[in-house]
Each structure stands twice: as structure tokens, then as C-alpha cells.
Amino acid sequence: MFLRHKLRRKDGKEHRYWSIVENRRVSGGRTVQRHVLYLGEINDSQRAAWCQTIEAFDEDGQQGRQIALFPEDRLAPTLNCDVVHVRLSGLRLHRPRQWGACALAHKDNLYRCLDRLLVHKADLFSFLQHRWKTLFGADFEVLLYDLTSTYFECDPPAAGKRRFGYSRDKRSDCVQVVIALIVTPDGLPLAYEVMAGNTSDKTTLRDFIRRIEAQYGRAQRTWVMDRGIPTEKVLAEMRASETPIQYLVGTPRGRLGQLEQNFLTKPWAQVRDAVQVKLVEQDGELYILARSGARRDKEQAMRRRRLKKLIKRVRELRQQKLTRDQLLIKLGAARKEAGPAAWRIIDIQLPDNDQVVTPETFGFKLNWQKLREARRREGSYLLRSNVTGGDPAQLWAFYLQLVEVEQAFKELKGDLAIRPIYHRTDERIEAHIFVAFLSYCLQVTLKQQLRSLAPGLTPRSVLDKMAAIQMVDVHLPTTDGRTVILSRHTEPEMDQVILLQRLKMSLPAQPPPKVIAGDVPASS
């Protein structure tokens, strides 16, 4: 990088504009100069009427003041402000840092404010409801509810919420906390809660419904959740509630066997391309059997691959010289790898306790009835709701929106890097997650804006592109031993300019300069 100036004459006055440029090699072996930083005009004129002044912060006097900058080789006229002669030959660039993607706060600043955050949690939830409604016209008649966990790589604590439990991250060796999250069908987060790591999913719904009613009042809402969350007792309470609490919940396929005869007499209704549904009402509830062609193809491919691998493994075991106990251990490992869906399709013949393991005493065969049953149910979802008389297409669409919660968890653990968490007290842990939740709210806001203003772009792609804009500190030493510091963001390139225009955004004004006594060490 180097300093370059351009001379312009206007109304008999000579203007000199300074910039920092860099050489860049392009195709064909050519070298071009790219404009990196615009520093503006440094006065050339000796006429007081034409002199430009800027507002700068004087650290000695701790106040703002007007100054006029002149190069060291120009005489300055008498002015009603501070005149500063700068040595352009001594210009230096300090602290280049990423700026365009987000304004990064120093981690120590975040740590210092953690203890003050949690008291604002309820106010934040109320603010979000108003904000989502104002920005995106969101409604809150349907709430998507799901849970995840995040782990800590540390020794188990003696008390607190960090506990061993069912790990969705496949890290059962680590203590964890459980995070419950509520979002709208558009993926807008509304509320969350942090619970002990050994909390069972089935014990969370009742308390969360009470929290939402206390926060936003009682209303006719539809809760959409996966099958492992509600219990029969909680569903009965929701049906019997004075203010109707509606639900749409996934149901295990095993229950399909109890209702299969009822579904056989019902016609299929097409709700969208490659998706059909059947409806059965029973005991005040509506059961929705949905069949997706795309999901069926995916499940068939998974089942065939796992079943093929399982059969290959069992055949290998038949040729090995094993004791019965060794065989049982290896079969257990094969079952775990194949999964219960593939394992139940084969019938295993085991040797008796006093028999030697040979191909004659140990064998297997396909269970054709269970295979046909698996084929018939592949690609099918069984949903359960107390919204009787509802549109099946809409109910199906609501359930598919659960992927918005799953996507939220992926972004919290991926792009937003909620881990690692090093805090040891529950208050600091919850405050850390509070900051991650705020970050997700900002990311969702950008995602919603991109849908209408720049379809096809993701928040990650936008942040990656804007991250190329940096902030640097330009140090200009003066002839009287002081230093003028200009903090400047680099000029956006054409693709970044176009993106800002599409998003109807503009970069903020460059920060005001500072004047400090003495020179600044190169490491600052």
C-alpha cells in the first residue's frame, strides 16, 4: 500500500485529495491500482477563505475542536482554529481489523456485561413480539417448540445445571445444559429457556406453556412439536383447558398399526406435489396420515443400504470361529450400527447355550411380512391434533415448519458458535446463551430481509462478502510532535456496493479523527 494524491482546480483554487491505494495483479499479467482508503483533502491553499476544517477529538483537552490540516511543505494562513502540519512521509497504518460483516465487541467488554443481562430477559421477549410484528407482520397463533443440548468439556460440577444427560451432539461423556426454543413458522425466535442437562423432554412442555401465557397472556394458540415432547397427561390437560390450547404433534409409527384399519377406508387427498393425506377422527382428536414421495424414496434408500450392510456382516460372522458370548457381542454391535428399523426385518437363529457356533447352528432369514410392512409405511408421517375440521394441507405445512427450529439450533452451534462455553456458574452460562440468542435474532432479521430484497442469498454469504471491508487506523505524525489518528473503513468494491444497494443500506460516516500527544507505538 502507498499514499497517492490527485490535484484538482476549481474556482482558481488547487485541491489535493489523498488516498491510500494498493497494487493488484489481474488477468493478463497486468497490475492495477485499487482504491483502499480515502483520506480526503489536506489543505493546499494559503487563502483563509478556502481552508477546510474538520472536527477532531483532542485527548489532551478531552474535548472536540476544529482543526485545519496542512502538509508540512505548505505555509498556513492565520485561522480561527488549530493549524496542524502533518508529515505525510511518516504516514503509517495500524490495527487492520474486520469491520464490514459486523461490529465486533471485545470479549472482555462482553464478559463485563454478562451479569447485567438476565434481568432483561422477559423484556426482550416482549420487545421481540412487537418487533417481529412491526418488521415482518408476524403473527403468533402457531408456535414451534423443540429442544436441544450443548455440552461442556470440563469436569462435572457438584451443583448447577451442568449435568449428564441425553446428548443430541453425541457427546454423552460431557456434561451439558438443555435449551428449549420457541419460534414462529417463519423462523422468528420468540422465547427460550435454559434447563439442567438431565432434563427429560417430556417434563418441559407444561411449564413452558405457563411461561408463555404469563408473558403474552392466554390466547388460542397452536403448539407444534415432535413426538417425544408431550405426554398423554399433558395433551389431555391441553384439550381440557378453559382457554383452548391446540396442538399438532408427531406420533410414533407404531400407533399406525392401531389405526390402520380405520385409514384403509379413507381416500387419499392431494395437498401438494408428491404429498397425500388421509384423515381419521377418534376420541376428539384428528389423526393425519401423510405420505411423501420424496421422503419415501429417501427412507427406502436408507433402509436398503443398512439392510444390505447388516446382511453382509451377519454372513461374515457365520464364517468366523466364535463362542456364543463373542457372537452376541458382535451381533449387538451390528444391531447398533444398522439401527432398529433394519434389524427388525431379519430373524436371527442363535445356537443354544451348549451348542458350538457353526453355520448350521447360527443363521438368519428375512422376515417378509415385516419387510412389506416397512415398505408400506416408508415415507409416511402420522400426526395428531385436537384441531378438528382443520385444513390438512395447512396442518401438514405447520408440521414441516419444525425444520425452522432445527435450523435455528444448527445456526446457533455452527455460524454463531455458541460453543465453547467456559463459564462455571449458572448465571454466566445463561448470560452466554442470552448473547447467542441475541445474535440469532440479528441473523434471522437479515435472513428475512434477504428473502424480499436479495432472494437466493444467505446471511452467511452476505457476511462473508462484507467481511472484506476492513477498518484501519491511519496515523499522521505532525511537525509539533503530536499524532493525528484517522480511523477509516476501506472503500467497498463494486459487488459490495451492489449488495448494499439491494439491501437499501449505506455505510456509516467515517469516524471523526483524534489528536493525541506524542507518537503511538507500532504495536498499539
C-alpha positions in Angstrom: 0.0 0.0 0.0 1.1 3.5 -0.6 -0.1 7.1 -0.5 -1.4 8.9 -3.6 -2.9 12.3 -4.2 -4.9 13.9 -7.0 -4.8 17.6 -7.8 -8.0 19.4 -8.9 -8.5 23.1 -9.7 -11.8 24.7 -9.1 -12.6 28.5 -9.0 -8.9 29.3 -9.1 -8.2 27.1 -6.1 -6.0 24.0 -6.1 -7.3 21.0 -4.2 -5.2 18.0 -3.3 -7.1 14.8 -2.3 -5.2 12.0 -0.6 -5.9 8.3 -0.8 -4.2 5.0 0.1 -4.0 2.6 -2.8 -2.6 -0.9 -3.4 -1.2 -2.6 -6.4 -3.2 -5.7 -7.5 -2.3 -8.2 -10.2 -5.1 -9.1 -12.6 -5.6 -11.4 -15.5 -3.1 -11.0 -18.4 -0.3 -10.2 -16.0 -1.4 -6.6 -15.7 -1.2 -4.6 -12.5 -3.9 -2.2 -11.5 -4.2 0.2 -8.5 -7.2 -0.4 -6.2 -8.6 2.4 -4.1 -8.4 1.2 -0.4 -8.9 4.3 1.7 -10.0 7.8 1.0 -8.4 10.3 3.4 -9.9 13.4 1.9 -8.5 16.8 1.3 -5.5 18.2 3.1 -5.4 22.0 2.6 -3.1 23.3 -0.1 -4.4 26.9 -0.3 -2.9 29.8 1.7 -6.2 31.8 1.5 -8.1 31.6 4.7 -11.5 31.6 2.9 -10.7 28.4 1.1 -9.3 26.4 4.0 -11.2 23.2 5.1 -11.5 22.3 8.7 -12.5 19.1 10.5 -13.9 18.3 13.9 -11.4 16.3 15.9 -11.2 15.0 19.5 -8.3 16.3 21.4 -7.3 13.8 24.0 -5.3 16.3 26.0 -8.2 18.7 26.4 -10.8 15.9 26.4 -13.0 17.8 24.0 -13.8 18.3 20.4 -12.2 21.1 18.4 -11.9 22.4 14.9 -8.5 21.8 13.2 -7.1 22.5 9.7 -4.6 20.0 8.3 -1.8 21.2 6.1 1.1 19.3 4.6 4.5 20.1 6.2 5.7 21.8 2.9 2.9 24.4 2.9 2.6 27.6 4.8 -0.8 28.1 6.6 -2.6 31.4 6.8 -3.9 32.8 10.1 -7.1 30.9 11.0 -9.5 30.9 13.9 -8.8 27.3 14.6 -5.9 25.0 15.4 -3.5 24.5 12.5 -1.7 21.2 12.3 1.1 20.4 9.8 1.3 16.7 9.1 4.3 14.8 7.8 2.8 12.7 5.0 6.0 10.8 4.6 5.6 9.4 8.1 2.1 8.0 7.4 1.5 4.5 9.0 -1.4 2.1 9.1 -2.2 0.4 12.4 -4.7 -2.3 13.6 -6.3 -3.6 10.4 -9.4 -5.4 11.5 -12.5 -7.0 10.1 -15.4 -4.5 10.1 -17.8 -5.0 7.3 -19.5 -8.2 8.5 -20.3 -6.9 12.0 -19.1 -4.6 14.7 -17.2 -6.8 16.9 -17.1 -6.1 20.6 -14.1 -7.1 22.6 -14.7 -10.2 24.5 -13.7 -8.6 27.8 -16.4 -6.0 27.3 -19.0 -8.8 26.8 -17.8 -10.6 29.9 -18.2 -7.5 32.0 -21.8 -7.0 30.9 -22.9 -10.7 31.3 -24.0 -10.2 34.9 -26.4 -7.5 33.9 -28.2 -9.2 31.1 -30.6 -11.8 32.6 -32.8 -9.3 34.3 -33.8 -8.0 30.9 -34.8 -11.4 29.5 -38.6 -11.0 29.9 -38.5 -7.5 28.5 -36.5 -8.8 25.5 -39.2 -11.4 24.7 -42.0 -8.8 24.8 -39.8 -6.5 22.6 -39.3 -9.3 20.1 -43.0 -9.9 19.7 -43.6 -6.2 18.9 -40.5 -6.0 16.6 -41.4 -9.1 14.5 -44.9 -7.8 14.1 -43.7 -4.4 13.0 -40.9 -5.5 10.7 -42.4 -8.6 9.1 -46.1 -8.7 10.0 -45.6 -11.8 12.1 -48.5 -13.5 14.0 -48.2 -15.8 16.9 -51.1 -18.1 16.6 -48.8 -21.0 15.8 -45.7 -21.7 17.9 -43.0 -24.3 17.1 -41.4 -25.9 20.1 -38.3 -28.0 20.3 -35.2 -28.7 22.5 -31.5 -29.2 22.0 -28.5 -29.6 24.2 -25.0 -28.1 24.3 -22.1 -29.6 26.1 -19.1 -28.5 28.2 -15.7 -30.1 28.0 -14.9 -29.8 31.7 -15.1 -31.8 35.0 -18.6 -32.5 36.2 -19.7 -29.8 38.7 -21.0 -30.5 42.2 -24.2 -28.5 41.6 -25.9 -26.4 39.0 -27.5 -27.0 35.6 -24.4 -28.7 34.0 -25.4 -32.4 34.2 -25.0 -35.6 32.2 -28.0 -36.4 30.1 -29.2 -37.5 26.6 -26.8 -35.7 24.3 -28.1 -34.6 20.8 -24.4 -33.9 19.9 -23.3 -37.5 20.6 -21.2 -36.4 23.5 -22.6 -38.4 26.4 -19.2 -38.2 28.0 -19.6 -34.4 28.7 -21.9 -32.5 31.0 -24.5 -30.3 29.2 -27.4 -28.0 29.5 -30.7 -28.3 27.7 -32.1 -25.4 25.7 -35.8 -25.1 24.8 -36.7 -22.7 22.0 -39.9 -21.3 20.5 -40.1 -19.8 17.0 -42.8 -18.8 14.6 -43.5 -20.7 11.4 -41.3 -18.1 9.6 -38.4 -18.9 11.9 -38.6 -15.8 14.1 -37.4 -16.7 17.6 -39.8 -15.7 20.4 -38.5 -17.2 23.7 -36.1 -19.7 25.0 -35.2 -21.4 28.3 -32.1 -23.0 29.7 -32.6 -26.1 31.8 -30.5 -28.7 33.6 -28.7 -31.2 31.3 -30.5 -34.2 32.7 -34.0 -32.7 32.0 -36.3 -35.0 30.2 -38.1 -33.6 27.1 -41.4 -34.8 28.4 -41.2 -32.7 31.6 -40.7 -29.3 29.9 -43.9 -28.6 28.0 -46.3 -27.8 30.8 -44.0 -25.2 32.4 -43.3 -23.6 29.1 -47.0 -23.2 28.3 -47.4 -21.4 31.6 -44.5 -19.1 30.9 -45.8 -18.1 27.5 -49.3 -17.4 29.0 -47.8 -15.4 31.8 -45.6 -13.4 29.3 -48.1 -12.8 26.5 -51.5 -13.6 28.0 -53.9 -16.5 27.3 -54.9 -16.9 23.7 -55.9 -19.6 21.3 -52.5 -20.9 20.1 -51.4 -24.0 18.3 -48.3 -25.7 19.6 -46.4 -27.7 17.0 -43.8 -30.2 18.4 -42.2 -33.5 17.8 -43.5 -36.8 19.2 -41.0 -37.1 22.2 -42.1 -33.9 23.9 -45.7 -34.2 25.1 -47.1 -36.9 27.4 -50.7 -38.2 27.3 -51.4 -36.4 30.5 -50.2 -33.0 29.2 -52.2 -33.5 26.0 -55.3 -34.2 28.0 -54.7 -31.0 30.0 -54.4 -29.0 26.8 -57.6 -30.4 25.5 -59.4 -29.7 28.8 -58.0 -26.1 29.2 -60.5 -23.4 29.8 -58.8 -21.3 27.0 -58.3 -23.8 24.2 -54.7 -24.9 23.7 -54.4 -26.5 20.4 -51.6 -28.9 19.4 -50.1 -30.7 16.4 -47.7 -33.3 17.3 -45.8 -36.1 15.6 -46.9 -39.6 16.6 -44.8 -42.8 16.5 -45.5 -45.1 13.6 -46.2 -47.9 15.9 -49.5 -46.3 16.6 -50.3 -46.6 13.0 -51.0 -50.3 13.5 -53.8 -49.5 15.8 -55.4 -47.1 13.3 -54.6 -48.9 10.1 -58.0 -50.4 9.6 -59.6 -47.0 10.0 -57.3 -45.4 7.5 -57.9 -48.2 4.9 -61.5 -47.0 4.1 -60.4 -43.3 3.8 -59.5 -41.8 0.4 -56.2 -40.0 -0.2 -56.3 -36.3 -0.7 -53.6 -34.5 -2.6 -52.3 -31.5 -0.6 -49.2 -30.6 -2.7 -46.9 -32.2 -5.2 -46.0 -35.8 -4.2 -47.8 -35.4 -0.8 -51.1 -37.1 0.1 -53.0 -37.2 3.3 -55.8 -39.2 5.0 -57.8 -38.0 8.0 -59.4 -40.0 10.8 -61.2 -38.5 13.8 -61.2 -40.5 17.0 -62.0 -39.6 20.6 -62.0 -35.8 19.9 -58.7 -35.9 18.1 -57.7 -35.7 14.4 -55.1 -38.2 13.1 -53.4 -37.2 9.9 -51.6 -39.8 7.8 -49.3 -38.1 5.4 -47.4 -39.8 2.6 -44.5 -38.0 0.9 -43.0 -39.4 -2.3 -39.6 -37.7 -1.7 -39.5 -38.9 1.9 -40.4 -42.5 0.8 -37.5 -42.6 -1.7 -35.1 -41.4 0.9 -36.2 -43.9 3.5 -36.1 -46.7 1.0 -32.6 -45.9 0.1 -31.5 -45.7 3.7 -33.3 -49.0 4.6 -31.7 -50.9 1.6 -28.2 -49.6 2.4 -28.4 -50.5 6.1 -30.1 -53.8 5.5 -27.5 -54.8 2.8 -24.7 -53.9 5.2 -26.3 -55.8 8.1 -26.8 -59.0 6.0 -23.2 -58.8 4.8 -22.0 -58.5 8.4 -24.1 -61.5 9.6 -22.7 -63.6 6.8 -19.2 -62.7 7.8 -20.0 -63.8 11.4 -21.2 -67.1 10.2 -17.8 -67.9 8.8 -15.9 -66.9 12.0 -14.9 -69.2 14.8 -16.6 -67.7 17.8 -18.0 -68.6 21.2 -21.7 -67.9 21.8 -20.8 -64.9 24.0 -18.5 -63.5 21.4 -21.2 -63.8 18.8 -23.7 -62.0 20.9 -21.3 -59.1 21.5 -20.6 -58.8 17.7 -24.3 -59.0 16.9 -25.0 -56.2 19.4 -22.5 -54.0 17.6 -24.0 -54.9 14.2 -27.5 -54.1 15.5 -26.4 -50.7 16.9 -24.8 -49.7 13.6 -27.8 -50.9 11.4 -30.5 -49.4 13.6 -33.7 -50.9 14.8 -35.6 -50.4 11.5 -33.2 -52.7 9.6 -32.6 -55.1 12.5 -36.3 -56.0 12.9 -36.6 -57.1 9.3 -34.3 -60.2 9.8 -34.9 -63.1 12.1 -31.8 -64.4 13.8 -31.3 -68.1 14.7 -28.9 -68.4 17.6 -27.2 -71.5 18.9 -28.3 -72.9 22.2 -26.1 -72.5 25.3 -24.4 -75.8 24.8 -24.1 -75.6 21.0 -21.0 -74.7 19.1 -21.3 -71.6 16.8 -21.4 -73.1 13.2 -23.2 -72.1 10.0 -25.7 -74.8 10.9 -26.5 -73.6 14.4 -26.3 -69.8 13.6 -28.3 -68.4 10.7 -30.8 -65.7 9.6 -33.6 -65.1 7.2 -35.6 -62.2 6.0 -39.0 -61.6 7.7 -41.0 -60.8 4.6 -44.1 -59.7 6.5 -42.1 -57.0 8.4 -40.4 -56.0 5.2 -43.7 -55.5 3.4 -44.9 -53.6 6.4 -41.8 -51.4 6.4 -42.2 -50.7 2.6 -45.8 -49.8 3.1 -45.0 -47.3 5.9 -42.0 -45.7 4.3 -42.4 -42.0 3.5 -45.4 -41.8 5.9 -45.9 -39.4 8.9 -48.6 -39.9 11.5 -49.7 -36.6 13.1 -52.1 -36.0 15.9 -54.0 -32.8 16.7 -57.1 -31.5 18.5 -57.7 -29.0 15.7 -60.6 -30.9 14.2 -62.1 -29.7 11.0 -58.8 -28.0 10.0 -57.3 -27.9 6.6 -55.0 -30.9 6.3 -52.7 -29.1 3.9 -52.2 -26.3 6.4 -51.6 -28.8 9.3 -49.0 -30.6 7.2 -47.3 -27.3 6.4 -47.2 -26.4 10.0 -45.5 -29.6 11.0 -42.9 -29.3 8.2 -42.0 -25.9 9.7 -40.4 -27.7 12.7 -37.3 -27.7 10.5 -37.1 -23.9 11.3 -36.4 -24.8 14.9 -33.8 -27.4 13.8 -32.2 -24.8 11.6 -32.1 -22.4 14.5 -30.1 -25.0 16.5 -27.8 -25.6 13.6 -27.0 -21.9 13.2 -26.5 -21.4 17.0 -24.0 -24.2 17.1 -22.5 -23.5 13.6 -22.3 -20.0 12.3 -22.9 -18.3 15.7 -20.5 -20.7 17.5 -22.4 -20.9 20.9 -19.6 -23.4 21.9 -17.2 -23.5 23.6 -18.7 -22.2 26.9 -16.1 -21.8 29.6 -18.3 -20.3 32.4 -18.9 -22.3 35.5 -21.8 -20.5 37.2 -25.4 -21.0 36.0 -25.9 -17.2 35.8 -22.9 -16.7 33.5 -23.9 -19.8 31.4 -27.4 -18.4 30.9 -26.0 -15.0 30.1 -23.7 -16.5 27.4 -26.7 -18.2 25.8 -28.6 -14.9 26.1 -25.9 -13.3 23.9 -26.0 -16.2 21.4 -29.8 -15.8 21.3 -29.5 -12.1 20.5 -27.0 -12.9 17.7 -29.5 -15.3 16.3 -32.2 -12.7 16.4 -30.0 -10.4 14.3 -29.2 -13.2 11.9 -32.9 -14.0 11.4 -33.6 -10.4 10.8 -31.1 -10.3 8.0 -32.5 -13.6 6.6 -36.0 -12.2 6.4 -34.8 -9.1 4.7 -32.8 -11.1 2.1 -36.0 -13.0 1.2 -37.6 -9.9 -0.3 -34.6 -7.8 -1.2 -32.0 -10.3 -2.4 -33.5 -13.7 -2.9 -31.0 -16.6 -3.2 -28.5 -15.0 -0.8 -28.0 -16.4 2.7 -26.9 -14.4 5.8 -23.6 -16.3 5.7 -22.8 -15.4 2.1 -23.6 -11.8 2.8 -21.4 -11.7 5.9 -18.6 -13.4 4.1 -18.8 -10.8 1.3 -19.0 -7.8 3.6 -16.2 -9.1 5.8 -13.7 -8.0 3.1 -14.4 -4.4 4.3 -11.8 -3.6 7.0 -11.2 -0.8 9.4 -7.7 0.6 9.8 -6.2 3.4 11.9 -4.2 5.9 9.8 -1.5 7.7 11.9 -0.3 11.0 10.6 2.6 12.4 12.7 2.7 16.2 13.0 5.6 18.6 12.9 5.0 19.6 16.6 5.3 16.0 17.9 1.6 15.1 18.1 -0.2 12.4 16.1 -3.5 12.7 14.1 -5.3 9.3 14.1 -7.9 8.7 11.3 -9.9 5.5 11.8 -11.2 4.7 8.3 -13.0 1.8 6.8 -11.8 0.6 3.4 -13.8 1.5 0.3 -16.3 -1.2 -0.8 -15.7 -2.9 -4.1 -18.4 -3.0 -6.8 -20.0 -6.2 -5.8 -20.3 -4.9 -2.2 -21.7 -1.6 -3.4 -24.4 -3.5 -5.4 -25.2 -5.7 -2.4 -25.6 -2.6 -0.2 -27.9 -1.0 -2.7 -30.1 -4.2 -2.9 -30.4 -4.2 0.9 -31.2 -0.5 0.9 -28.2 0.1 3.3 -25.4 2.5 3.3 -22.1 2.5 5.2 -21.9 4.9 8.2 -19.9 8.0 8.0 -16.2 7.7 8.7 -15.4 8.1 12.4 -14.0 11.6 13.5 -10.3 11.9 13.8 -8.4 12.1 17.1 -5.3 14.2 18.0 -3.1 12.8 20.7 0.2 13.9 22.2 3.3 12.2 21.1 3.8 9.2 18.9 2.0 5.9 19.1 4.0 2.6 19.4 3.7 0.4 16.3 2.1 -2.4 18.4 -0.9 -0.3 19.5 
